[in-house]
């Protein structure tokens, strides 16, 4: 089916209430490899300096469909109680763009076989809307013509993360201060439109269950809650084969299914790809969603402190 150019204003008009009342964070099918974006307490938990780059192209075939790019890097320090991380992303949907730049600090409490972590993350969030991309019926609408430039606000997150060699679980809250970003200032009658950063709450959990010597079953769960919005959950079932190849399937309550493949190339490199199939009202207008991930990790301090193989 040919791309529906006219779908851009339709999609954005449908999602504008979400943008105005409950800002959504970008989420990924391969979230298990991008935990720092969800929970700052994860910083340093990989045991090595770890980097991940993810590109997501949602609803391909529709002009103006979401495009998201995410980069995170984190590491433990020589001090076993400290983990540091960095997270940046860009999220585009039609005429709207959302950028974030965050630094993470985690305090880690090691026990005999497990570790409890508390994390804080702070930085800047920037949002902009190019109203000229919309074919508005009233081009003189003050909401469109009365734009302002101040759209950057500070942002802070908090998380708790607890893990062992074969399990993990975590709770986190993002956008703690619920800051407002000015979208349009309709002077001279001083009517101003804001988007509010509603708090996003996350629960993550996962495990590794040995089935045979060369086969591990790795289930995982992500639950997201925002006040006045439907609860969203991602359920994932993956299999790690010979510590080289991961094959998985996920289900999202937004009526989507994802197919996941991850290959450990060697020397710390891994490549992941996922394809989402949608079952909602947009299924007739798009050819699915694609997500590509490149990961790399190495022992920054030349001190081996993680188990091999590592599952999370």
C-alpha angles and dihedrals in degrees: 000000000000119000112271104230092184090059092079097078090037093055094043093048089052093050098041093091088057091050092048099046110020116022109214123220118223111261129196135210087225091053091138087072094045103051095138088069088058104034126021091200087073091074109123095007094115088071093230139055101286132189131184131184118191129184118190126190111188128197094003112205095043117100111237094017118156118287119185132185122187134182126181134172128180141162143178116243130227084265101076091212096063132073126175130196146174128208131185132170145166122207121188127188117171107299094351125090127187123190129183135186117184139171120205133207122189128189110207128202110196120206127184096281104357140048131218117205135190118195142190126192128190138174145103133309122198128191131182137171124205099209091183089075090067122082095226120191090219109042090183094059106135090222087066102034099040100069127154132202103226103097103133120101135171115257133196135190136187131200147173120209129183123183149158134187092284107026144035138185133177146175125205143170123207131198092025095178094046091219122193125235119205111237100174134357111203101202138202092042088043097233109154131188120211138186113215123212099229116201113265117207121202136191118190129179138162145157146193119232118187112227100170135348091278102027129076127182110217115187121180140180135203121186122183126192130187123172112257092012130097117268110257125207135181119200118193134187117186136170123212112209119202089333087283110081130039121194120183148160128209137191124208122197089228083079099264135125124205131204114206133196125178125180124195101215096186137251090065097306126125133172126203135188131183133182122201124207115201126212099183131096093288095060092099093054104047140048098223134271129288128206126185124189133188119190133185133177137173140170102266096187098037089242116122107218106151133084120250120255100034116199103190 
